[in-house]
Amino acid sequence: MMLEKNPNEVVEEIIEDTTSVIHPYKVLLFNDDIHSFEEVINQLIKAVKCTFEEARDYAFEAHVKGKAVVFNGDLSVCLKVTSILEEIALHTQIIT
């Protein structure tokens, strides 16, 4: 049995919006020769609420490349993250 299309039938098309939210601010952590990996890792876990493995990766990236993006988010949250990282005198910068 074949169904015929009604020419007067209105077809409603659903379009999903897949726009992702891009956080405009990033926290950079810079390498230094003062802090141990353990100190940096512990502070990163506290500041960005990440796992030990993620914090270790951030610390290693900052060590090798000189800097690492450790957080993306709204400016107010980035300010909190940098504040926590700077509690032990780590050098940070917020960029867009």
Steps between C-alpha positions, in 0.01 A plus 500: 500500500639836401424820689450815302627831628241764560620817320333714767678324786733716702819325596666627813876463503680495830845654494726450797731777601839343560677823583752439773588751765855625466645639817677822411758493781791266570737467794864455408741347747867581446794279582736598779809356664373558853211256551517121497271296276321380812426858614371601156290185461339542842420866433354419158274235651380758752457781244344327201350196674667257263637152549857428605576379146361816338693721744818302431449548124448876545811527717707301252376710206590821684842354580574392141334782303542781752126545548174307493131588475361347817145636498237645261197685627329819595716785622370481856594131527839559336571767762424247776724239337792743468448613858534143627802428281668820615454406870834322468646764266448315174510734200173515302334713238143524373471528122217513247 
